[in-house]
Amino acid sequence: MSQIEIQTEDGTCPSYVYRPTTPGPWPAVLVFMDGLGIRPAMLEVGEHIAKHGYFVLLPDLFYRAGPYEPMDPKKVFGDPAQLKILREKFFASAQTPLIMKDTKIFLDWIAAQPGVKPGPIGTTGYCMGGRLSVIAAATYPDRIAATAAYHPGGLATDAPDSPHALAPQIKSRVYVGGASEDSSFDDAAKARLEDALTKAGVEHEIVTFPAKHGWVFRDTPVYDAAQSERHYETLFALLDPVLKSG
């Protein structure tokens, strides 16, 4: 892993790059972090994906809020004051239009890297990053060929900017791994997203993991080792046929 800085229209975005040890060219994956920011457990995701043969870019989407110490999910979730800071400072700095503007720069940066396989890439995201992963697929349909979202929230709501309404713009394959216990993506929302993707002709799969929101990361109170490993299996089952073929 190497840490770099990517210049955006709004500042400097610290980012993490992972290169496979196998010879290139490598297909690429852009990882949208979860709502707890960059920390060891988040960085491990990039490492795991790279070991499977992918060039990985993991940007710090909270860069507009300024430098911060790695967050401890167990402390954040148990402290109303820290949750307030997370919402009002960090989430506010990572609004969807801003991140989609950044995403073009991330995609351009990836495309310019030696060793990266030309053509569309894959994305995966977690929690808020899962929502962003789906929106990115709709925003840049010719540049993203495989889209994953794990324990995402807010994918099918009544809001005018709900991602499910963007389904007609998506060209990539989509895999959504929801949690069995997650009020931000309940059964009604899953059905609504399923209907939107089906009507739009998007090749997709929506699966419910028997776990709680946030199960992928080992530092969360709801971490589930077996389901976390299963998430990687499903991610590579999505990415490999699309990005490693040819």
C-alpha positions, 0 to 999 in steps of 0.5 A: 500500500502507498499513500498519495494525495489527489488534487480535487477542485476543493482541496487535497484528498489523501488516498490509498493505493494498492497494487497486486504483486502479480504482473499487470495489466490489472483491472481496477476497483474504486472503494467508497469507504464507510461512514467511519472514515479511514482506519486500519479496518477500512484499509484492510479492505483495499489490501484484500481486494488487491491480493485478489489481483486488482489495482485499488484506489481508496480515497478519504472522502472526509478530506474536506473536514480536515485531518482526523484521528482514526475513529473507534466505532465502538466509542463513536456509537456509544457517545452521543457527542461523537456521533453529533460531530460525525454527522455535523462535521464529517457527513456534511463534508461528504455530500453526494454532489461533492463526492460525485464531482470527486469521483470523476477525478478518481476515475481519471487518476486510475485511468492514467496509472501505468499497469491499469487495464484500460476500460471500465472499472469496478466499485464497491462501497460500505454503509454510506459508501454503498449508496455512493457506489450505486450513484457513481454507477448511474453518474458514470455509466460508461466508466463503471462495469461492476458495482457492489454495495454492502450494508448500504442505507438510503438506496430506495427512499422518497427523497428526490435524489434517491438512488433507485430513481437513477436505475435507468442510467445504470449500465453496470452489473449491480450487487447489493448485500443488505443486512437482515437487521438494518432500518436504513435498508429494510425489506420494503426498500429492498423490494423498491430497489429490486423493482426499479432495477428490474424495470430498468433492465439492470443486471443485478442481485440483491441479497440479505446477509444474516447480520447487522448493519456494519458487519464487514469491518472487524472493529465494529460491535456487529462484526461477523467474521463468517459473513465478512468473508462471504462478502469478499466471495460475493464481491469477487464473484461480481467483479471477476467475470466482468473485469478479468475476462478478455 
